């Protein structure tokens, strides 16, 4: 797993999300492990985006164009999307199994003798 560059000091020290600058949560998202697992950004471009407001804004525009319109301007890691899809599918199956077990237990309790 890659080590993300640190989030700028002003962002990390903000006391509440409401008082943080608007781009703070986006820079945290870009610095997160989840983002780094999916997108293959050069380290210098990532650092510039996290440290410079204009670079972060321009990167945000690129990111939105890719997400909303399918432009491939930010390279994806190979097999990352497939791995994520498999993880989500496994989690969904686990949640469905747990829900089915709860429903079965509730039905069993419904027909028990109230002695």
MDAnalysis code that builds the backbone (N, CA, C; Angstrom):
import MDAnalysis as mda
import numpy as np

u = mda.Universe.empty(345, n_residues=115, atom_resindex=np.repeat(np.arange(115), 3), trajectory=True)
u.add_TopologyAttr("name", ["N", "CA", "C"] * 115)
u.add_TopologyAttr("resid", np.arange(1, 116))
u.add_TopologyAttr("resname", ["UNK", "UNK", "UNK", "UNK", "UNK", "UNK", "UNK", "UNK", "UNK", "UNK", "UNK", "UNK", "UNK", "UNK", "UNK", "UNK", "UNK", "UNK", "UNK", "UNK", "UNK", "UNK", "UNK", "UNK", "UNK", "UNK", "UNK", "UNK", "UNK", "UNK", "UNK", "UNK", "UNK", "UNK", "UNK", "UNK", "UNK", "UNK", "UNK", "UNK", "UNK", "UNK", "UNK", "UNK", "UNK", "UNK", "UNK", "UNK", "UNK", "UNK", "UNK", "UNK", "UNK", "UNK", "UNK", "UNK", "UNK", "UNK", "UNK", "UNK", "UNK", "UNK", "UNK", "UNK", "UNK", "UNK", "UNK", "UNK", "UNK", "UNK", "UNK", "UNK", "UNK", "UNK", "UNK", "UNK", "UNK", "UNK", "UNK", "UNK", "UNK", "UNK", "UNK", "UNK", "UNK", "UNK", "UNK", "UNK", "UNK", "UNK", "UNK", "UNK", "UNK", "UNK", "UNK", "UNK", "UNK", "UNK", "UNK", "UNK", "UNK", "UNK", "UNK", "UNK", "UNK", "UNK", "UNK", "UNK", "UNK", "UNK", "UNK", "UNK", "UNK", "UNK", "UNK"])
u.atoms.positions = np.array([
    [0.847, -1.171, 0.000],
    [0.000, 0.000, 0.000],
    [0.888, 1.228, 0.000],
    [0.535, 2.181, -0.815],
    [1.353, 3.383, -0.925],
    [1.127, 4.288, 0.278],
    [2.094, 5.120, 0.556],
    [1.995, 6.094, 1.650],
    [1.576, 7.424, 1.042],
    [0.346, 7.921, 1.367],
    [-0.087, 9.187, 0.768],
    [0.671, 10.355, 1.359],
    [0.858, 11.417, 0.570],
    [1.487, 12.606, 1.120],
    [0.596, 13.176, 2.216],
    [1.183, 13.874, 3.142],
    [0.375, 14.407, 4.236],
    [-0.554, 15.498, 3.726],
    [-1.712, 15.581, 4.364],
    [-2.681, 16.620, 4.038],
    [-2.116, 17.931, 4.554],
    [-2.310, 19.021, 3.833],
    [-1.767, 20.300, 4.288],
    [-2.174, 20.617, 5.726],
    [-1.308, 21.315, 6.450],
    [-1.466, 21.576, 7.873],
    [-2.779, 22.283, 8.193],
    [-3.155, 23.267, 7.389],
    [-4.383, 24.013, 7.666],
    [-5.590, 23.110, 7.600],
    [-5.523, 22.080, 6.784],
    [-6.659, 21.175, 6.635],
    [-6.713, 20.191, 7.803],
    [-5.587, 19.648, 8.168],
    [-5.549, 18.655, 9.229],
    [-5.874, 19.252, 10.583],
    [-5.630, 20.546, 10.755],
    [-5.847, 21.165, 12.056],
    [-7.220, 21.798, 12.212],
    [-8.046, 21.761, 11.180],
    [-9.362, 22.382, 11.322],
    [-10.167, 21.639, 12.374],
    [-10.926, 22.387, 13.180],
    [-11.612, 21.795, 14.318],
    [-12.920, 21.126, 13.941],
    [-13.610, 21.641, 12.963],
    [-14.863, 21.018, 12.548],
    [-14.995, 21.133, 11.044],
    [-15.752, 20.191, 10.432],
    [-15.912, 20.256, 8.978],
    [-16.537, 21.565, 8.510],
    [-17.380, 22.189, 9.331],
    [-18.024, 23.433, 8.917],
    [-17.037, 24.592, 8.849],
    [-16.007, 24.562, 9.720],
    [-15.051, 25.669, 9.714],
    [-13.893, 25.425, 8.755],
    [-13.812, 24.220, 8.202],
    [-12.720, 23.889, 7.287],
    [-12.970, 24.529, 5.927],
    [-11.901, 24.841, 5.197],
    [-12.073, 25.349, 3.836],
    [-12.818, 24.329, 2.984],
    [-13.512, 24.787, 1.962],
    [-14.347, 23.907, 1.145],
    [-13.541, 22.794, 0.486],
    [-12.299, 23.071, 0.109],
    [-11.503, 22.070, -0.592],
    [-10.829, 21.085, 0.363],
    [-10.985, 21.276, 1.662],
    [-10.318, 20.419, 2.639],
    [-10.772, 18.969, 2.524],
    [-12.078, 18.727, 2.441],
    [-12.553, 17.351, 2.375],
    [-12.141, 16.695, 1.061],
    [-12.081, 17.466, -0.020],
    [-11.621, 16.890, -1.283],
    [-10.146, 16.524, -1.196],
    [-9.337, 17.368, -0.562],
    [-7.911, 17.030, -0.446],
    [-7.725, 15.803, 0.446],
    [-8.539, 15.653, 1.474],
    [-8.474, 14.432, 2.299],
    [-8.850, 13.209, 1.481],
    [-9.867, 13.355, 0.634],
    [-10.274, 12.262, -0.235],
    [-9.149, 11.872, -1.186],
    [-8.505, 12.855, -1.781],
    [-7.412, 12.591, -2.717],
    [-6.231, 11.950, -1.989],
    [-5.996, 12.325, -0.732],
    [-4.882, 11.769, 0.038],
    [-5.210, 10.413, 0.650],
    [-6.459, 9.970, 0.562],
    [-6.866, 8.727, 1.221],
    [-6.298, 7.492, 0.521],
    [-6.230, 6.407, 1.283],
    [-5.764, 5.133, 0.732],
    [-6.699, 4.633, -0.359],
    [-8.006, 4.825, -0.159],
    [-8.976, 4.360, -1.153],
    [-8.765, 5.000, -2.509],
    [-8.469, 6.299, -2.522],
    [-8.202, 6.992, -3.778],
    [-6.929, 6.452, -4.416],
    [-5.894, 6.278, -3.596],
    [-4.625, 5.772, -4.114],
    [-4.705, 4.341, -4.605],
    [-5.643, 3.560, -4.052],
    [-5.812, 2.183, -4.507],
    [-6.442, 2.117, -5.889],
    [-7.241, 3.115, -6.238],
    [-7.955, 3.107, -7.517],
    [-7.204, 3.880, -8.610],
    [-6.710, 5.063, -8.261],
    [-6.101, 5.942, -9.264],
    [-4.581, 5.888, -9.180],
    [-3.942, 5.918, -10.341],
    [-2.492, 5.819, -10.445],
    [-1.915, 7.184, -10.813],
    [-1.759, 8.032, -9.800],
    [-1.218, 9.374, -10.018],
    [0.268, 9.407, -9.708],
    [1.040, 10.116, -10.506],
    [2.451, 10.307, -10.156],
    [2.548, 11.041, -8.816],
    [3.546, 10.700, -8.023],
    [3.694, 11.263, -6.678],
    [3.787, 12.782, -6.698],
    [4.499, 13.339, -7.661],
    [4.657, 14.797, -7.713],
    [3.327, 15.486, -8.013],
    [2.545, 14.928, -8.920],
    [1.240, 15.511, -9.239],
    [0.308, 15.432, -8.022],
    [0.359, 14.342, -7.307],
    [-0.447, 14.192, -6.099],
    [-0.031, 15.209, -5.044],
    [1.274, 15.359, -4.860],
    [1.776, 16.319, -3.866],
    [1.379, 17.744, -4.246],
    [1.540, 18.093, -5.520],
    [1.161, 19.435, -5.987],
    [-0.329, 19.683, -5.762],
    [-1.144, 18.682, -6.053],
    [-2.587, 18.833, -5.881],
    [-2.961, 19.032, -4.426],
    [-2.230, 18.408, -3.533],
    [-2.550, 18.520, -2.113],
    [-2.003, 19.787, -1.482],
    [-0.986, 20.371, -2.071],
    [-0.333, 21.522, -1.443],
    [-0.697, 22.858, -2.073],
    [-1.175, 22.859, -3.290],
    [-1.475, 24.110, -3.976],
    [-2.960, 24.180, -4.315],
    [-3.590, 25.264, -3.913],
    [-5.032, 25.426, -4.115],
    [-5.432, 25.359, -5.586],
    [-4.699, 26.054, -6.436],
    [-5.039, 26.087, -7.866],
    [-4.880, 24.693, -8.475],
    [-3.807, 24.010, -8.122],
    [-3.586, 22.657, -8.646],
    [-4.691, 21.709, -8.178],
    [-5.127, 21.855, -6.926],
    [-6.210, 21.014, -6.402],
    [-7.512, 21.305, -7.145],
    [-7.788, 22.567, -7.396],
    [-9.000, 22.933, -8.119],
    [-8.971, 22.358, -9.540],
    [-7.841, 22.499, -10.230],
    [-7.734, 21.964, -11.584],
    [-7.843, 20.441, -11.587],
    [-7.237, 19.814, -10.590],
    [-7.356, 18.358, -10.486],
    [-8.809, 17.967, -10.216],
    [-9.498, 18.748, -9.382],
    [-10.910, 18.491, -9.112],
    [-11.753, 18.564, -10.373],
    [-11.458, 19.531, -11.236],
    [-12.173, 19.629, -12.511],
    [-11.925, 18.388, -13.365],
    [-10.663, 17.957, -13.420],
    [-10.334, 16.729, -14.179],
    [-11.075, 15.532, -13.606],
    [-11.091, 15.437, -12.281],
    [-11.746, 14.316, -11.611],
    [-13.247, 14.314, -11.924],
    [-13.879, 15.479, -11.859],
    [-15.307, 15.563, -12.171],
    [-15.595, 15.191, -13.620],
    [-14.753, 15.670, -14.540],
    [-14.946, 15.312, -15.950],
    [-14.837, 13.802, -16.134],
    [-13.930, 13.170, -15.414],
    [-13.761, 11.724, -15.546],
    [-14.962, 10.994, -14.955],
    [-15.393, 11.405, -13.775],
    [-16.496, 10.721, -13.108],
    [-17.819, 10.963, -13.824],
    [-18.081, 12.201, -14.218],
    [-19.369, 12.537, -14.807],
    [-19.476, 12.219, -16.288],
    [-18.398, 12.412, -17.029],
    [-18.472, 12.290, -18.480],
    [-17.621, 11.162, -19.053],
    [-16.901, 10.439, -18.208],
    [-16.122, 9.304, -18.677],
    [-14.805, 9.650, -19.334],
    [-14.349, 10.909, -19.213],
    [-13.024, 11.251, -19.742],
    [-11.975, 10.500, -18.941],
    [-11.027, 9.899, -19.598],
    [-9.981, 9.139, -18.911],
    [-8.718, 9.985, -18.793],
    [-8.779, 11.047, -18.003],
    [-7.611, 11.914, -17.844],
    [-6.780, 11.552, -16.615],
    [-7.345, 10.772, -15.715],
    [-6.621, 10.310, -14.528],
    [-6.498, 8.798, -14.655],
    [-5.279, 8.284, -14.770],
    [-5.118, 6.851, -15.004],
    [-5.589, 6.013, -13.805],
    [-6.248, 4.899, -14.126],
    [-6.699, 3.957, -13.114],
    [-5.668, 2.852, -12.948],
    [-5.570, 2.325, -11.748],
    [-4.684, 1.173, -11.523],
    [-5.329, -0.053, -12.156],
    [-4.495, -0.904, -12.720],
    [-4.999, -2.123, -13.340],
    [-5.657, -2.998, -12.280],
    [-6.764, -3.567, -12.621],
    [-7.518, -4.498, -11.775],
    [-8.081, -3.867, -10.503],
    [-7.876, -2.592, -10.268],
    [-8.380, -1.966, -9.042],
    [-9.902, -1.941, -9.026],
    [-10.501, -1.599, -10.137],
    [-11.957, -1.535, -10.196],
    [-12.560, -2.924, -9.991],
    [-11.941, -3.927, -10.590],
    [-12.441, -5.302, -10.435],
    [-12.306, -5.774, -8.987],
    [-11.180, -5.480, -8.347],
    [-10.994, -5.852, -6.946],
    [-12.035, -5.173, -6.068],
    [-12.290, -3.906, -6.328],
    [-13.282, -3.181, -5.544],
    [-14.672, -3.766, -5.768],
    [-14.998, -4.099, -7.013],
    [-16.297, -4.686, -7.315],
    [-16.464, -6.012, -6.583],
    [-15.412, -6.828, -6.544],
    [-15.479, -8.107, -5.838],
    [-15.664, -7.911, -4.334],
    [-14.938, -6.933, -3.755],
    [-15.101, -6.650, -2.321],
    [-16.524, -6.229, -2.000],
    [-17.087, -5.356, -2.852],
    [-18.456, -4.896, -2.632],
    [-19.452, -6.041, -2.779],
    [-19.219, -6.922, -3.731],
    [-20.102, -8.064, -3.927],
    [-20.040, -9.008, -2.721],
    [-18.829, -9.254, -2.200],
    [-18.689, -10.100, -1.017],
    [-19.397, -9.482, 0.185],
    [-19.252, -8.175, 0.362],
    [-19.908, -7.505, 1.478],
    [-21.424, -7.589, 1.344],
    [-21.925, -7.414, 0.129],
    [-23.370, -7.506, -0.104],
    [-23.874, -8.914, 0.211],
    [-23.142, -9.934, -0.222],
    [-23.544, -11.312, 0.057],
    [-23.534, -11.593, 1.559],
    [-22.534, -11.069, 2.256],
    [-22.450, -11.256, 3.711],
    [-23.627, -10.572, 4.405],
    [-23.970, -9.361, 3.976],
    [-25.096, -8.640, 4.559],
    [-26.415, -9.357, 4.280],
    [-26.573, -9.902, 3.072],
    [-27.787, -10.639, 2.741],
    [-27.908, -11.900, 3.586],
    [-26.796, -12.598, 3.805],
    [-26.817, -13.802, 4.636],
    [-27.176, -13.459, 6.081],
    [-26.630, -12.366, 6.599],
    [-26.948, -11.945, 7.965],
    [-28.420, -11.563, 8.080],
    [-28.945, -10.865, 7.074],
    [-30.361, -10.479, 7.090],
    [-31.261, -11.708, 7.031],
    [-30.882, -12.694, 6.218],
    [-31.676, -13.920, 6.126],
    [-31.657, -14.667, 7.458],
    [-30.515, -14.693, 8.120],
    [-30.425, -15.361, 9.427],
    [-31.289, -14.635, 10.458],
    [-31.284, -13.304, 10.437],
    [-32.133, -12.531, 11.363],
    [-33.613, -12.795, 11.106],
    [-34.001, -12.815, 9.823],
    [-35.407, -13.085, 9.489],
    [-35.814, -14.473, 9.950],
    [-34.939, -15.453, 9.757],
    [-35.252, -16.816, 10.186],
    [-35.401, -16.883, 11.697],
    [-34.542, -16.199, 12.427],
    [-34.627, -16.195, 13.878],
    [-35.911, -15.500, 14.338],
    [-36.275, -14.402, 13.698],
    [-37.507, -13.696, 14.046],
    [-38.729, -14.565, 13.784],
    [-38.714, -15.313, 12.679],
    [-39.834, -16.206, 12.384],
    [-39.906, -17.335, 13.399],
    [-38.750, -17.874, 13.782],
    [-38.739, -18.928, 14.800],
    [-39.305, -18.417, 16.117],
    [-38.939, -17.217, 16.511],
    [-39.429, -16.624, 17.757],
    [-40.927, -16.359, 17.688],
    [-41.421, -16.042, 16.500],
    [-42.829, -15.736, 16.338],
    [-43.699, -16.975, 16.603],
    [-43.200, -18.173, 16.305],
    [-43.984, -19.390, 16.456],
    [-43.638, -20.190, 17.696],
    [-42.833, -19.645, 18.580],
    [-42.492, -20.343, 19.831],
    [-43.672, -20.298, 20.790],
    [-43.752, -21.296, 21.669],
    [-44.783, -21.323, 22.703],
    [-44.442, -20.296, 23.773],
    [-45.374, -19.416, 24.115],
    [-45.108, -18.430, 25.162],
    [-45.399, -19.014, 26.547],
    [-44.650, -19.939, 27.008],
    [-44.904, -20.630, 28.282],
    [-44.749, -19.762, 29.446],
])
